[in-house]
Amino acid sequence: MLDKLQSIKEKHLDLEQLLADPKAAADQVRFRKLNKEYSDLKEIVQAYDHYAHAKEELHESIHLLKSEKDPEMKDLVEAEINELQNKLPELEQKLKVLLLPKDEADSRNVIIEIRAGTGGEEAALFAADLTRMYQRYAERQGWQCEVLHFNESSMPGGFREITLGVSGHDVFGTMKYESGVHRVQRVPDTETQGRIHTSAVSVAVLPEAEEVDVEIRREDLRFDTYRSGGKGGQNVNKVETAVRITHMPSGIVAACQEERSQLQNKERAMKMLRTRLYDIQLAEQQQKRADLRRSMVTTGDRSAKIRTYNYPQSRVTDHRIGFTSHALPQILQGDLQEIIEALKMHDQAERLQAELR
C-alpha cells in the first residue's frame, strides 16, 4: 500500500508541474482533464502526508523515550506515543478507503426522476415532499438544482412525476444511494377518520450522460411538440414550446417543458434521453461486474423498498442498513447528510471486506 501511495504522490507532483506550465492552458480539454486528475489525487496525497508525518513522530518519540532520563518528560513522551499509536490505525483505515476504486460516474451531475406509486393522490403529494427535500439538500451542498419536466396530479401541490437536474461536485457519488422506493406512513388530509395510510414513491438517480457516452442516430428519434402546462408566462398553453422525444429502438421517451423556447426544451430533452440510455448501459455493466453487486446499497435495484418515513413517530428508517432517525421534519427540510454518510460508510466497509477476500 505504501508503494502505491508514494507512486500517487509522485504523479500528483508531476501533474502540479504540468498545470503550472503556461502552455497547458492552450488545450482546454486536456487542461480540464489534468486539473480533474490533480484534484482527485489531492485528498489521497494529503491523507498520506498526514499518515507519514504521524509515523515519523511516533518513531522520534520512541527514540526519545529510550534516551530520556527525566521522569516527567518520560510520562509526556509515553502519553504522546499512546496517542499516536491509537491515531495511526484510523489514518491507515482512511487511506484504505481513499484507495478503493472509484466509480467513474461518481463525479457526474445527475438527473433525478421522482414518480408517485401506490397511494394515489397521497403518493403524488409525497412526491412533491421528496422533491422539496432534494432541492433543499442541493442548496445545502451548494449544487444547482432545476426542474426539467413535471406532470401535476389532480390534487393541487402534487406530482404524478417530476424530473430534476442537479449539477455540482461529485453529485452522483453522493446521491446514488437515493435510488429506490420511498414509503410514507401518515394520515392524509383527506382522511376523515384519522387512519394512517401507506403510500410509495419511486426515485431514480441517473448519472448525466455526455454526448460521447451514447451514440444516438437521428433516424431513430421522433420529435413531437406540444403546449406547456402548469404555471408560467405568456407562452404557456399558447405556443408549442414543449418537446417530447421518443427513441424508437428502446421506446424511451424524454420530454421537457420548462424553458420558454422550443430549442432549449429540445436540448434538455436530449440530455435526459442520453442519460436514460446511458443508465441502461451502466446497469448492463453492473450485472457483469460482481464487485458492483456486493451491496444492496448501490445495486440500483429501483424496485426495492429502501426507506420509510413514518409521520406519527417522526421516524425515518433506511432498511438497507437498519439506520433510524427521529428527526423526520429536519430530514424533509433537506438535512440528509447523516443518512447519506451512514450509507457511504456501509458501502465502503463492504468494499473493503471484499478487497480482503
Steps between C-alpha positions, in 0.01 A plus 500: 500500500783741587664447161171579330459815710851619420429445130180706529690780675760510221224508237332786688826700492540431127146625436568812709799581279302438180218729614750773592628504141331793312482280188263258678211749483524514120311168472198557724368143471833352612541771766161417656585129496836560670343733754232244590761225539708733721195580718404132529848409631529796737297347784700175485833687504394716795387193697827321414708800616303507825559126549873523416542797737328308784725196439810718507384663824444156655849385395659815650300468823602135550864595440468791746343276767804269496740785574283713731594498871254756642193312643256784414627524144478121467134513604429768236679304228317178596166683479595632155598149387166357616310775319690440174461121526122548529494755219697303238244218444231765434722678247585166338130410473429837335775435245358156419159656434651773281688236297183304419422512126267789424193471286570705188146638520537635858624840384210551259195721529167318535146487378252400774169347393231496770175310430192450715423131553239326712285736701333719239486872584681446830796350311498801266514736799789302648680519163480880542638467857798297376557751220526784753726284720747447216484863390586617852775240536649623171496857638683384814765332281544808282368314196276636227158334478241562228167349399521345152153352462190425710144367490279641773235291674134595519547604864680838523864476608559139393705346218429178313859530380772764506856509364781705658844583366768540768852621424802553724796317654474117521120509483444141385753366754282653772149461361524147354387353833155662457388270216213273604151503645430753778199413715297747710267419790272787608141618532403667169321838508201333333471228768203580726545216751869562576623171353866467398550430131810357334608640163810458287712710265780371277822698461754438224835683516674484163855619425477762227632378166724694266464488123801267466349243741206401283464486123153613394405492133275780375285253307421313825329804651148639475445862604162633616413848621210600720382784720648530849276455801507630855596840634709717270524808283315610191624206292324241715209332317544734201819396321628146442832542682496167687691215334458123522767270352438128446793264445338240274734199557463512880162672534650749747325838507652825628306825526574854615269798540677730745681731256328775302655398167448178308874474426596513869237239587629280218857521633387411852283212379799363304710519818237296688476247217880453489505456878229231496675308222833535686331368815397185311862451393621544859242249628624243248860562611405461865339164433827380349717639779448305822685760707221751435234253609646432845280748679128567483591862577624568148366231268252747355206263555228764481220254582646450849341678797791699642349744751190567709388843622263448797325825593322392823833390651705774326722213386708436188639148450739392227437126462827420319721574800250514789556872550228681698459869578221679687574831327243463220415875471868593468564226242206618288655848518807362324713387797600172333870501582485257794312237297720537194822483706375181670425346158842602368678348799302175466584482130870568566516237776353235271738591219799485736393154621472383139851632428635282781332181374 
